[in-house]
Structures are given as C-alpha cells and as structure tokens.
Amino acid sequence: MQLNTILGFSMPGGTEWILILIFLPLFIWWIITIIQIARGRFEGDNTKLVWLLIVLLLGILGLLIYKVAGPKPVRE
C-alpha cells in the first residue's frame, strides 16, 4: 500500500492544476481587495461596511462588482 492511499490524498493531476492556476490568483486578488477596503477611507459612514459585506458574502462576484461599480477609496 502506498502512503497517499493510507492518508487519503494524492498530488493534483492535470485538471486540478488548471483549477489551481485559475482560482488561486482570484483568491489572492479577493484577499487584497478586502484588505484595501478595510484600510481605505470612504465618503459615507457605512460605505466601507457595505462594500466589505458585498465582497465577503458574494466572493468573486462581489469582487468583480466592487472593481466595476464600487467607489474608489478617498485619498488623504
């Protein structure tokens, strides 16, 4: 018996690598956007909270909505 059979996992194959190469950069972009929203300054009182909730709850779709339609953080 091989170790990966005993432990229940194996190295990713061709299809898994394609998915990793597509979704890992999107996940990193999503995390960076959440950090940018959290650190940014917005004009409205609740604007930051609303955008954080949209991006957190809708995932990649929320990220795309924010990047296309979202307000830009106010610069100091």
Helices and strands as residue ranges (DSSP letters): H 3-7, H 14-39, H 47-58, H 60-69
